[in-house]
Amino acid sequence: MAISELPNSRTEEDGSAVLRVLSYNVRSMRDDEDALARVIRACDPDLVFIQEAPRFFRWRKHAARLAAKSELVMLSGGATAAGPMLLCSLRATVERTEDVLLPLTPGLHRRGLATAVVRFAGARVGLISCHLSLRKEERYAQAGMVLDRVAALGTPYTLVAGDLNERPDGPAFRRLAKELQDGWEVSPWGGANTSTTADPHQRIDAILATQGVEFLGCGVPTDLDPADLRAATDHLPVLAAVRVPAAP
């Protein structure tokens, strides 16, 4: 489906905001970062939920360069959140940010959450970028921690997006979808499967939202440059258009 078919970002007369939201696992920017930036720019997002952001030597420099090439700014996350990161456009007014490290299981990769609270006109929304564990039991527990963080943000509406490392019929994915709207299920648009770029056979990346957020379309854009997608990273991006009501 053509990206142009999704609604453009705008502010409604009642103070609500239509936002373009992108979730993308960038594999630590080990691939072609120019292609990566072109994919992000083509999606024209207000918010980008990154997974596997650079975490080691000069990670802030690498992350800032991606933001600049994507015509966005860094919001939160990166190494301080163990990989998840948030980028935003200049439309956003930032209220606060917080990077959260989840409990470490010895022998496994440390996981975390990049979180923020932002405003777009009269709409106030919480943001959580996540990348769940490869181990089933830990992944399920982390899904519960994500929901706890949604409650702790104290915002009227929240967007959660990330690499869940699990298909929709898995227990962690189902735990999240029981409490949150799954954008693809609510308003499917474009393609479904996100992994891998070379062989997209499973949907393990998702954009979710609390009740009250209206999904206007959510899925993998099908009109992006295939060469850029292959060169950028090993996941396909998930793009959604949502309407966030004005804060009560």
C-alpha positions as CSV (number, residue, x, y, z in Angstrom):
1,M,0.0,0.0,0.0
2,A,1.2,3.5,-0.8
3,I,2.4,5.5,2.1
4,S,0.5,8.5,0.7
5,E,-2.7,6.5,1.4
6,L,-2.2,7.0,5.1
7,P,-3.5,10.3,6.6
8,N,-0.9,13.0,6.9
9,S,0.0,14.5,10.3
10,R,-2.2,17.3,11.3
11,T,-3.9,19.0,14.2
12,E,-7.7,18.9,14.3
13,E,-9.9,21.8,15.4
14,D,-10.8,20.0,18.6
15,G,-7.2,19.8,19.7
16,S,-6.7,16.1,18.8
17,A,-3.6,15.1,16.7
18,V,-3.2,12.8,13.8
19,L,0.3,11.3,14.0
20,R,2.4,9.0,11.9
21,V,4.2,6.5,14.1
22,L,7.0,4.2,12.9
23,S,8.5,1.1,14.7
24,Y,11.8,-0.2,13.4
25,N,14.5,-2.6,14.5
26,V,17.7,-1.1,13.1
27,R,20.2,-3.9,14.0
28,S,22.6,-1.5,15.8
29,M,23.0,0.5,12.5
30,R,25.4,-2.2,11.4
31,D,24.1,-2.0,7.8
32,D,23.6,0.9,5.4
33,E,22.6,3.8,7.5
34,D,21.9,6.0,4.5
35,A,19.4,3.5,3.2
36,L,18.0,3.3,6.8
37,A,17.5,7.1,6.9
38,R,15.9,7.1,3.5
39,V,13.3,4.5,4.6
40,I,12.6,6.5,7.7
41,R,12.2,9.8,5.8
42,A,9.9,8.1,3.2
43,C,7.5,7.2,6.0
44,D,7.4,10.8,7.2
45,P,6.9,10.0,10.9
46,D,6.2,12.2,13.9
47,L,7.5,9.5,16.2
48,V,10.0,6.6,15.7
49,F,10.2,3.7,18.1
50,I,13.7,2.2,17.5
51,Q,15.0,-1.1,18.6
52,E,18.6,-2.2,18.7
53,A,19.9,1.3,18.6
54,P,23.7,1.6,18.9
55,R,24.8,0.7,22.5
56,F,28.6,0.8,22.6
57,F,31.5,3.1,21.5
58,R,30.3,6.6,20.6
59,W,26.7,5.4,20.6
60,R,25.3,8.9,21.1
61,K,27.2,10.1,18.0
62,H,25.8,7.3,15.9
63,A,22.2,7.8,17.2
64,A,22.4,11.6,16.7
65,R,23.6,11.1,13.1
66,L,20.7,8.8,12.3
67,A,18.3,11.3,13.8
68,A,19.8,14.1,11.7
69,K,19.8,12.1,8.5
70,S,16.2,11.2,9.2
71,E,15.3,14.9,9.8
72,L,14.2,14.1,13.3
73,V,15.7,14.6,16.8
74,M,16.6,12.2,19.6
75,L,14.0,12.0,22.4
76,S,15.2,9.2,24.7
77,G,16.9,5.8,25.0
78,G,19.8,4.2,23.3
79,A,22.5,2.5,25.4
80,T,20.9,3.9,28.5
81,A,17.8,1.8,27.8
82,A,19.8,-1.2,26.5
83,G,18.8,-0.6,22.9
84,P,15.3,0.9,22.6
85,M,15.2,4.5,21.5
86,L,12.7,7.2,20.6
87,L,13.0,9.8,17.9
88,C,10.5,12.6,17.2
89,S,9.8,15.5,14.9
90,L,9.8,19.1,15.9
91,R,6.0,19.0,16.2
92,A,6.4,17.3,19.6
93,T,6.6,19.3,22.8
94,V,8.5,17.1,25.3
95,E,7.2,16.9,28.8
96,R,9.6,14.3,30.2
97,T,11.7,11.2,29.3
98,E,12.9,8.2,31.3
99,D,15.1,5.2,30.3
100,V,14.2,2.1,32.2
101,L,16.4,-1.0,32.6
102,L,14.5,-4.3,33.2
103,P,15.8,-7.0,35.6
104,L,18.8,-8.8,34.2
105,T,18.7,-12.6,33.8
106,P,22.3,-13.9,34.0
107,G,23.6,-15.0,30.7
108,L,21.0,-13.1,28.7
109,H,21.0,-9.7,27.0
110,R,20.0,-6.8,29.2
111,R,16.6,-5.3,28.1
112,G,15.1,-1.9,28.8
113,L,12.5,0.6,27.8
114,A,12.8,4.0,26.2
115,T,9.9,6.1,27.5
116,A,8.6,9.7,27.2
117,V,5.6,11.9,27.6
118,V,5.0,14.4,24.8
119,R,2.3,16.7,23.6
120,F,1.1,17.4,20.0
121,A,-1.2,20.5,20.2
122,G,-3.9,19.5,22.8
123,A,-3.0,15.8,22.7
124,R,-0.9,14.4,25.5
125,V,0.5,10.9,24.9
126,G,2.9,8.5,26.6
127,L,5.5,6.6,24.5
128,I,7.2,3.2,25.2
129,S,9.7,1.6,22.8
130,C,10.5,-2.0,23.8
131,H,12.5,-5.1,22.6
132,L,11.4,-8.2,24.5
133,S,13.6,-11.2,25.4
134,L,14.3,-14.2,23.2
135,R,13.4,-16.5,26.1
136,K,9.7,-17.3,26.4
137,E,9.4,-17.0,30.2
138,E,11.4,-13.8,30.5
139,R,9.5,-12.3,27.5
140,Y,6.1,-12.9,29.2
141,A,7.4,-11.3,32.4
142,Q,8.7,-8.3,30.4
143,A,5.3,-7.9,28.7
144,G,3.8,-7.4,32.2
145,M,6.5,-4.8,33.0
146,V,5.6,-2.9,29.9
147,L,2.0,-2.8,31.0
148,D,3.1,-1.7,34.5
149,R,5.0,1.2,32.8
150,V,2.0,2.2,30.8
151,A,0.1,2.6,34.0
152,A,3.0,4.4,35.7
153,L,3.3,7.1,32.9
154,G,0.0,8.5,34.1
155,T,-1.0,9.7,30.6
156,P,-4.6,9.6,29.2
157,Y,-3.2,7.8,26.1
158,T,-0.1,5.7,25.4
159,L,1.6,4.2,22.4
160,V,3.7,1.1,22.8
161,A,5.8,-0.2,19.9
162,G,8.6,-2.6,19.4
163,D,10.2,-5.9,18.5
164,L,8.2,-8.4,20.6
165,N,10.3,-11.4,19.4
166,E,7.0,-13.4,19.3
167,R,4.1,-14.0,16.9
168,P,0.6,-12.8,17.8
169,D,-0.4,-16.2,19.1
170,G,2.4,-16.2,21.7
171,P,1.7,-15.6,25.4
172,A,3.6,-12.3,25.7
173,F,2.1,-10.8,22.6
174,R,-1.4,-12.0,23.8
175,R,-0.7,-10.4,27.2
176,L,-0.1,-7.1,25.7
177,A,-2.9,-7.3,23.2
178,K,-5.4,-8.2,26.0
179,E,-4.8,-4.7,27.5
180,L,-3.8,-2.7,24.4
181,Q,-5.1,-2.3,20.9
182,D,-2.9,-4.1,18.3
183,G,-2.8,-1.7,15.3
184,W,-2.6,-4.4,12.7
185,E,-5.7,-6.2,14.1
186,V,-7.7,-3.0,14.5
187,S,-6.9,-1.3,11.2
188,P,-4.7,-3.4,8.9
189,W,-3.0,-1.6,6.1
190,G,-0.1,-2.7,3.9
191,G,1.7,-5.9,4.8
192,A,1.7,-7.8,8.0
193,N,5.0,-9.7,8.3
194,T,8.1,-7.9,9.5
195,S,10.8,-10.5,9.8
196,T,13.0,-11.0,8.0
197,T,13.6,-8.4,5.3
198,A,14.8,-11.1,3.0
199,D,12.0,-13.6,3.9
200,P,9.1,-11.8,5.7
201,H,7.3,-14.9,7.1
202,Q,6.3,-13.7,10.6
203,R,4.8,-10.7,12.4
204,I,7.0,-10.1,15.5
205,D,7.0,-6.3,15.5
206,A,3.9,-4.3,16.4
207,I,2.5,-0.9,17.3
208,L,-0.1,-1.0,20.1
209,A,-2.1,1.7,21.9
210,T,-4.4,2.2,24.9
211,Q,-8.1,2.6,24.4
212,G,-9.2,5.9,23.0
213,V,-6.4,6.1,20.5
214,E,-7.9,5.6,17.0
215,F,-5.8,3.6,14.5
216,L,-6.3,4.9,11.0
217,G,-4.1,2.3,9.4
218,C,-1.2,0.1,10.5
219,G,1.2,-2.2,8.8
220,V,4.3,-2.6,6.6
221,P,4.4,-0.1,3.8
222,T,4.6,-2.0,0.5
223,D,5.8,0.9,-1.8
224,L,9.2,1.5,-0.2
225,D,12.4,1.0,-2.2
226,P,13.1,-2.8,-1.9
227,A,16.8,-2.1,-2.3
228,D,16.8,0.3,0.6
229,L,14.8,-2.1,2.8
230,R,17.3,-4.9,2.2
231,A,20.3,-2.7,2.7
232,A,18.9,-0.9,5.9
233,T,18.4,-3.8,8.4
234,D,17.0,-7.3,8.8
235,H,13.5,-6.2,9.9
236,L,10.7,-4.4,7.9
237,P,9.3,-1.2,9.4
238,V,5.8,-0.9,10.8
239,L,4.0,2.3,10.1
240,A,0.7,3.6,11.6
241,A,-1.4,6.6,11.4
242,V,-3.3,7.3,14.7
243,R,-5.6,9.9,16.1
244,V,-4.9,10.9,19.7
245,P,-7.7,12.8,21.3
246,A,-7.1,16.1,23.1
247,A,-6.2,15.6,26.7
248,P,-9.2,15.7,29.1
